[in-house]
């Protein structure tokens, strides 16, 4: 179940812990986080008309960050592949980053693009999974 909490700077998306694996929680978080771009008003510079989000565990990064004391045992690193079609040239421009390229997925629409983002998800004491986008690199 996805729930939204209202905070001052930006909405926080969290996933209730219902016994799912961290990978399932991460996929649900990523679907909610990036899925908002399909839900915004038509004409927005953030509007996507098609979206496919895939979570890929980053086990080695998770272990390295734990060993370095950067994350705790309830935090997991993962990469997200976001395949999308933008509603307009402005929406495409707002989605561009150094790793945004034409989508190679044969199931995607021909005008689709894709990008990757590094993320982490943490199970907190309140029984909720909280995700965060870290950027294009670790």
C-alpha positions, 0 to 999 in steps of 0.5 A: 500500500502506497501512502503519501505524507505531506512535508514542507519541502516535498511529499514523501512517499513511503511503503507500509511494511507488510512483510514484503522483501526490500526489493518488492518495497523498492519496486513499489516505491519506484513505481509511486515516485516516478509514476507521478509523472504520468499523473500530472496535468497535461501540458506540464513539463513533467508529463509522461504518457508511457512509463515502465520502471524497473528496480535492479538491486545493487548488492555490492554497493549495499555491502560496500556502503554498510562496510564504510558505515554510510548505511545501516542494516535496514538500508538497501541500494538499487538502481532504477531504469525508467523508460518513458515517453514525454508528452512534449519537447519541454517534458523531454527536456526536463527529463534529460540527464547525462544518462538519458538515451533512446530506449532500446526496449523493443516493447517500448513505443518508438519515441521512448527514452530511458534513464537510470538513477541510483536510489536507496530504501530504508525500513524505519522503526515506524514500520515503513519503507522510505526511498530516496533518489540519490542521483545518477551515481553512487 
